[in-house]
């Protein structure tokens, strides 16, 4: 006797979405999102990561972090640019050390680029992908990750 099991495909592969293709305006918005995300990643690749783990943004002619200078404690954004610059080079350990949440944001920027390209090229809405994300969990996890990364940066810089 043979037992048959039913295998179901993950929701992303299920073809139950019969929405019409997007109109030109949402597709142009997707092109703008892709261009913005790509610009951020290209700028990060252009910049040389600062070995201190912060200050890479000064390569763009920006001022040093005023919060760090005034208090001696890094701000929540300290190390983000360095983390992005390391992550786009594939130096994930350095990226994590510079600013763990920056590494996460770099990956999300890359995901936003590819998702926007998908939407612009295919004309299919991205909400099918977004429906799979557990939003209630995100409301607690992302801020907690940001504060944990800030604490990490404070310990590395001050301690």
C-alpha positions as CSV (number, residue, x, y, z in Angstrom):
1,X,0.0,0.0,0.0
2,X,1.4,3.4,-1.0
3,X,0.8,6.5,1.1
4,X,0.3,9.7,-0.9
5,X,1.3,12.9,0.8
6,X,0.2,16.3,-0.5
7,X,3.0,18.8,-1.0
8,X,2.0,22.4,-1.0
9,X,4.0,25.2,-2.5
10,X,5.1,28.2,-0.4
11,X,2.7,31.2,-0.8
12,X,5.1,33.1,-3.0
13,X,4.8,30.4,-5.7
14,X,1.1,29.9,-5.5
15,X,-0.6,31.5,-8.6
16,X,-3.8,32.6,-6.9
17,X,-3.2,36.3,-7.5
18,X,-5.1,37.5,-10.6
19,X,-4.6,41.2,-10.1
20,X,-4.2,43.2,-13.3
21,X,-0.8,44.6,-14.3
22,X,0.2,47.9,-12.7
23,X,-0.4,51.1,-14.5
24,X,2.7,53.1,-15.7
25,X,2.7,55.4,-12.6
26,X,3.3,52.7,-10.0
27,X,5.9,51.1,-12.3
28,X,7.7,54.5,-12.6
29,X,7.6,54.8,-8.8
30,X,9.2,51.3,-8.6
31,X,11.9,52.6,-11.0
32,X,12.5,55.6,-8.7
33,X,12.8,53.3,-5.7
34,X,15.2,51.0,-7.5
35,X,17.3,54.1,-8.6
36,X,17.4,55.4,-5.0
37,X,18.4,52.1,-3.5
38,X,21.0,51.6,-6.2
39,X,22.4,55.1,-5.6
40,X,22.8,54.4,-1.9
41,X,24.6,51.1,-2.7
42,X,26.9,52.8,-5.3
43,X,27.8,55.6,-2.9
44,X,28.6,53.0,-0.2
45,X,30.9,51.2,-2.7
46,X,32.6,54.5,-3.6
47,X,33.4,55.4,0.0
48,X,36.5,54.0,1.8
49,X,35.4,52.5,5.2
50,X,37.0,54.3,8.1
51,X,39.0,51.9,10.3
52,X,37.6,53.6,13.4
53,X,34.2,52.1,12.7
54,X,32.6,55.6,12.2
55,X,33.3,58.7,10.2
56,X,33.1,57.2,6.7
57,X,30.5,59.8,5.8
58,X,33.2,62.5,6.1
59,X,34.4,61.2,2.7
60,X,31.3,62.9,1.3
61,X,32.4,66.3,2.7
62,X,30.0,66.0,5.7
63,X,30.9,67.2,9.2
64,X,31.9,64.7,12.0
65,X,29.1,63.6,14.3
66,X,28.2,66.5,16.5
67,X,26.5,64.2,19.1
68,X,29.7,62.2,19.4
69,X,31.9,65.3,19.7
70,X,29.6,66.9,22.3
71,X,29.0,63.9,24.5
72,X,31.7,61.3,23.7
73,X,28.9,58.8,23.1
74,X,28.0,57.8,19.5
75,X,24.6,58.6,18.1
76,X,22.3,55.9,16.8
77,X,23.6,56.6,13.3
78,X,27.3,56.4,14.1
79,X,28.9,53.7,12.0
80,X,26.0,53.2,9.6
81,X,27.9,54.6,6.6
82,X,31.0,52.5,7.5
83,X,28.8,49.5,7.9
84,X,27.2,50.0,4.5
85,X,30.6,50.5,2.9
86,X,31.9,47.3,4.4
87,X,28.8,45.3,3.6
88,X,28.8,46.2,-0.1
89,X,32.4,45.0,-0.2
90,X,31.4,41.7,1.4
91,X,33.2,42.4,4.6
92,X,30.3,41.3,6.8
93,X,32.3,40.9,10.0
94,X,33.6,44.4,9.8
95,X,30.2,45.6,8.8
96,X,28.6,44.0,11.8
97,X,31.3,45.4,14.2
98,X,30.9,48.9,12.8
99,X,27.1,48.9,13.2
100,X,25.0,45.7,13.2
101,X,21.8,47.5,12.3
102,X,23.6,49.2,9.4
103,X,24.4,45.8,7.9
104,X,20.8,44.8,8.2
105,X,19.7,48.0,6.5
106,X,22.2,47.4,3.7
107,X,20.7,44.0,3.0
108,X,17.2,45.6,3.1
109,X,18.4,48.3,0.7
110,X,19.6,45.6,-1.7
111,X,16.3,43.7,-1.3
112,X,14.4,47.0,-2.0
113,X,16.4,47.4,-5.2
114,X,15.7,44.0,-6.5
115,X,12.0,44.0,-5.5
116,X,11.5,47.4,-7.2
117,X,13.2,46.1,-10.3
118,X,10.9,43.1,-10.3
119,X,7.8,45.4,-9.9
120,X,9.0,47.8,-12.6
121,X,9.9,45.0,-15.1
122,X,6.9,42.7,-14.6
123,X,4.3,45.1,-13.6
124,X,3.2,42.8,-10.8
125,X,2.5,44.3,-7.4
126,X,4.8,43.4,-4.6
127,X,2.1,43.1,-1.9
128,X,2.2,39.3,-2.3
129,X,5.7,39.4,-0.9
130,X,4.7,41.8,1.8
131,X,1.8,39.7,2.9
132,X,4.2,37.0,4.0
133,X,6.0,39.4,6.5
134,X,4.7,39.1,10.1
135,X,4.0,42.8,10.7
136,X,3.2,42.6,14.4
137,X,6.6,41.0,15.0
138,X,8.3,43.7,13.0
139,X,6.9,46.4,15.2
140,X,8.7,44.9,18.2
141,X,11.8,43.5,16.6
142,X,13.1,46.3,14.4
143,X,13.2,49.0,17.2
144,X,14.7,46.5,19.6
145,X,17.4,45.6,17.0
146,X,18.2,49.3,16.5
147,X,18.6,50.0,20.2
148,X,20.7,46.9,20.7
149,X,22.9,48.0,17.8
150,X,23.2,51.4,19.4
151,X,24.2,49.9,22.7
152,X,26.8,47.7,20.9
153,X,28.2,50.9,19.3
154,X,28.4,52.7,22.6
155,X,30.2,49.8,24.3
156,X,32.7,49.6,21.4
157,X,33.4,53.3,21.3
158,X,33.2,54.3,24.9
159,X,34.0,51.1,26.8
